Amino acid sequence: MESKIETELKDLVLDQGNLPRHIAIIMDGNGRWAKSRGLPRVAGHKEGVNSVREITRACGELGIEILTLYTFSSENWKRPRAEVDALMRLLVTTIRGEVQELMENNVRLTVIGHLGDLPAIARQEMQNAMELTGSNTGLNLNLALSYGGRQEILEAVQRVSRRVSDDSLEPEDIDEEYFESCLFTHDMPDPELIVRTSGETRLSNFLLWQSAYSELIVSDTMWPAFRRNELYKTLLEYQHRERRFGRLSEQVKPSSVMG
């Protein structure tokens, strides 16, 4: 149930219009949130699941088309084995526990990254959930799992190179549109907005190609505490930005001169 303040912020966001079609979030700060409370790191990850649930609901209610969450990076496999194992178990229990709500809210689940890197049970749960929600037409909840932006680009280059080498593609036919068709996100618009929580100011190998003209907003709030209020405030900041795409301000503003 939304509070009065949340409802007012939500109404303000809707009144402003100009909502992004695609929001991507680097969910950072779980471990520090837990440490600041004298809790084990896994407690931060568990509380972070509650933020995922609430932000997913809020984006669906706002009519956002795609929400991409940086869930587990390719570099995260380097973390201590106990933490990685705990994260994989949490992924399994979360998907099992949330899939019914995804269905009730018409949310479609997809994954970018190397799903095959996950343990068999985690991989199977994800595949089952994607199949079950595949026909839903509301929000696309897109999880970046075992994902790295550099690796994504390298693999796209390899695909293009193979097609050139077998004479099915001419080098002069390689343009941005074609290259994008070889990326994990080939069927999605680029994110207009990328949010990073916990105050860190880097992309951390996330959507490196797709973020070329994304608006970047850093929230000091750690992910386990990032809920509706923080999302609405972030969206209000986005709505007041001017997106120029390399042009001048005068070129993107509607003319105030009456004809």
C-alpha positions in Angstrom: 0.0 0.0 0.0 1.5 3.3 -1.0 1.9 6.1 1.5 0.4 9.6 0.8 3.9 10.9 -0.1 4.5 8.0 -2.5 1.1 8.6 -4.1 1.8 12.3 -4.6 5.3 11.6 -6.1 3.8 8.9 -8.4 1.1 11.3 -9.6 3.7 14.0 -10.2 5.8 11.6 -12.3 2.8 10.6 -14.3 1.8 14.3 -14.8 5.2 15.2 -16.1 5.1 12.5 -18.8 8.2 11.8 -20.8 8.8 8.5 -19.0 11.6 6.3 -20.3 10.7 3.1 -22.1 13.6 1.3 -20.7 15.2 1.7 -17.3 18.4 -0.2 -16.3 19.6 -0.4 -12.7 23.0 -1.3 -11.3 21.8 -2.6 -7.9 24.7 -1.8 -5.7 25.3 -1.6 -1.9 23.8 -4.9 -0.6 26.9 -5.9 1.3 27.6 -2.4 2.7 23.9 -2.1 3.8 24.2 -5.3 5.7 27.6 -4.5 7.2 26.4 -1.1 8.5 23.8 -3.1 10.5 26.1 -5.7 11.8 24.6 -8.4 9.5 26.2 -10.9 7.1 26.4 -9.8 3.5 23.8 -12.3 2.4 21.2 -10.5 4.6 21.7 -7.5 2.3 21.1 -9.6 -0.7 17.9 -11.0 0.8 16.6 -7.5 1.6 17.6 -6.4 -1.9 15.1 -8.9 -3.2 12.3 -6.8 -1.5 13.6 -3.8 -3.4 13.5 -5.8 -6.7 9.9 -6.7 -6.0 8.8 -3.2 -5.1 10.6 -1.5 -8.0 9.2 -4.1 -10.5 5.7 -3.4 -9.2 6.2 0.4 -9.5 7.6 0.2 -13.0 4.7 -1.9 -14.1 2.2 0.5 -12.6 3.9 3.4 -14.4 3.8 1.7 -17.7 7.5 1.3 -18.2 8.2 -1.2 -20.9 11.5 -2.7 -19.8 13.3 -2.9 -16.5 16.8 -4.3 -16.8 18.5 -5.3 -13.5 22.2 -6.0 -13.2 21.7 -9.1 -11.1 25.0 -10.9 -11.3 28.0 -9.8 -13.3 30.6 -12.0 -15.0 33.1 -10.7 -12.5 30.9 -11.7 -9.5 32.0 -15.3 -10.0 35.3 -14.1 -8.4 33.7 -13.5 -5.1 34.2 -15.9 -2.2 32.6 -19.3 -3.0 30.3 -19.2 0.0 28.8 -15.9 -1.1 28.4 -17.0 -4.7 26.7 -20.2 -3.5 24.4 -18.2 -1.3 23.5 -15.9 -4.2 22.6 -18.8 -6.4 20.4 -20.4 -3.7 18.7 -17.0 -3.2 18.1 -16.7 -7.0 16.4 -20.1 -7.0 14.1 -19.4 -4.0 13.3 -15.9 -5.3 12.3 -17.1 -8.8 10.2 -19.9 -7.3 8.5 -17.4 -4.9 7.9 -14.6 -7.3 6.8 -16.3 -10.5 3.2 -16.3 -9.5 3.2 -12.6 -8.9 4.9 -12.0 -12.2 2.0 -13.9 -13.8 -0.6 -12.0 -11.9 0.9 -8.7 -12.9 1.4 -9.7 -16.6 5.3 -9.4 -16.3 7.5 -11.2 -18.8 10.8 -12.4 -17.5 13.9 -12.5 -19.8 17.7 -12.9 -19.3 20.7 -11.4 -20.9 24.2 -12.9 -20.3 25.4 -16.4 -20.0 22.6 -18.4 -18.4 24.6 -21.6 -19.1 27.1 -20.5 -16.4 24.6 -20.8 -13.6 24.2 -24.0 -11.6 21.8 -26.5 -13.2 19.0 -25.9 -10.7 19.2 -22.1 -11.0 19.4 -22.4 -14.8 16.3 -24.6 -14.9 14.3 -22.4 -12.6 15.0 -19.4 -14.8 14.1 -21.2 -18.0 10.9 -22.4 -16.4 10.0 -18.9 -15.3 10.8 -17.5 -18.7 8.6 -20.1 -20.5 5.8 -19.5 -18.0 5.8 -15.8 -18.4 6.7 -15.7 -22.1 3.3 -14.7 -23.3 2.8 -11.9 -20.8 2.4 -8.4 -22.4 3.2 -6.0 -19.6 6.5 -5.0 -18.1 9.6 -6.9 -19.4 11.7 -7.7 -16.4 15.1 -8.3 -17.9 17.8 -9.8 -15.6 21.5 -9.5 -16.5 22.9 -12.7 -15.2 26.6 -13.7 -15.6 26.7 -10.7 -17.8 29.6 -8.4 -18.9 29.4 -5.6 -21.4 32.9 -6.1 -22.8 32.2 -9.8 -23.3 28.9 -9.0 -25.0 30.7 -6.7 -27.5 33.4 -9.2 -28.1 30.9 -12.0 -28.9 29.1 -9.7 -31.2 32.4 -9.0 -33.1 33.0 -12.7 -33.3 29.5 -13.3 -34.8 30.1 -10.6 -37.4 33.6 -11.9 -38.2 32.3 -15.4 -38.8 29.7 -14.1 -41.2 32.2 -12.0 -43.1 34.6 -15.0 -43.3 32.0 -17.3 -44.7 31.0 -14.7 -47.3 27.5 -14.2 -46.0 28.2 -10.6 -45.1 30.1 -7.8 -46.8 32.2 -5.5 -44.5 30.5 -2.4 -45.9 27.2 -3.8 -44.8 28.2 -3.6 -41.1 26.6 -0.5 -39.6 25.3 0.3 -36.1 22.0 -1.3 -36.8 23.5 -4.5 -37.9 26.0 -4.7 -35.1 23.2 -4.1 -32.5 21.3 -7.1 -34.0 24.2 -9.2 -32.7 24.0 -8.0 -29.1 22.1 -9.7 -26.3 19.6 -6.7 -26.3 18.9 -7.0 -30.1 15.2 -6.9 -29.5 15.1 -4.0 -27.0 15.5 -0.2 -27.2 18.6 1.2 -25.5 17.9 2.3 -21.9 17.1 6.0 -21.7 17.9 5.9 -18.0 20.6 4.0 -16.1 20.5 4.2 -12.3 23.2 3.2 -10.0 22.6 2.9 -6.3 24.9 3.3 -3.3 26.7 6.4 -4.6 29.3 4.7 -6.8 29.9 6.5 -10.1 30.9 3.9 -12.6 29.2 1.6 -15.1 31.0 -1.6 -13.9 30.9 -3.3 -17.3 27.2 -2.8 -17.7 25.5 -2.2 -21.1 28.6 -0.5 -22.5 27.3 -0.2 -26.1 23.7 0.5 -25.1 24.5 3.3 -22.7 26.0 5.6 -25.3 23.3 8.2 -24.8 21.6 7.0 -21.6 21.0 9.4 -18.8 23.0 8.4 -15.8 21.7 9.0 -12.3 23.5 8.0 -9.2 21.5 7.5 -6.0 23.3 7.6 -2.6 20.7 5.1 -1.3 21.9 1.5 -1.1 19.9 -1.0 -3.0 18.1 -2.7 -0.1 16.7 0.7 0.9 15.9 1.8 -2.7 12.1 1.7 -2.9 9.3 3.6 -4.6 10.1 7.0 -3.2 13.7 6.8 -4.5 12.5 5.5 -7.9 10.0 8.4 -8.3 12.6 11.0 -7.3 15.0 9.5 -9.8 12.4 9.6 -12.5 11.5 13.3 -11.7 15.2 14.2 -12.1 15.3 12.3 -15.5 12.1 14.1 -16.6 13.8 17.5 -16.0 16.9 16.7 -18.0 17.4 17.8 -21.6 18.5 15.0 -23.9 20.4 16.5 -26.8 22.1 13.5 -28.5 25.0 15.7 -29.6 22.8 18.5 -30.8 22.4 22.1 -29.4 19.8 22.9 -26.9 18.0 25.1 -29.4 17.7 22.2 -31.7 15.8 20.0 -29.3 13.5 22.5 -27.7 10.2 23.2 -29.3 10.1 26.6 -30.9 8.3 29.2 -28.8 7.9 31.5 -31.9 4.3 31.5 -33.1 3.8 31.2 -36.8 
